[in-house]
């Protein structure tokens, strides 16, 4: 490791390269992902993580729009199922209507029934 990089590696607890982070204005990490991705997969991860940043900033409509874009334009990626999960959460947090959450998760169940993200929302089925 280049000694000049040591402070950044330590500050962000970087363990592998490439590590991509979306940071708040004060430098706190909002989102992170690791490893090389070809352009289409990189774009899906970038949009997914921009949605997470918007969600953490309580910009629920914008977050849902990012997640919807991932689900609509990158359906074959690992990010698509996660995007449907967070789109439902974003809509619910903006409206406080259970139908926004449950309806979004029904879409997740029907499109990605075997995904990890479908399992994460399955707690409401027991």
Helices and strands as residue ranges (DSSP letters): G 3-5, H 6-11, E 19-23, E 29-34, H 39-56, H 60-73, H 78-95, H 98-111, H 116-121, G 122-125
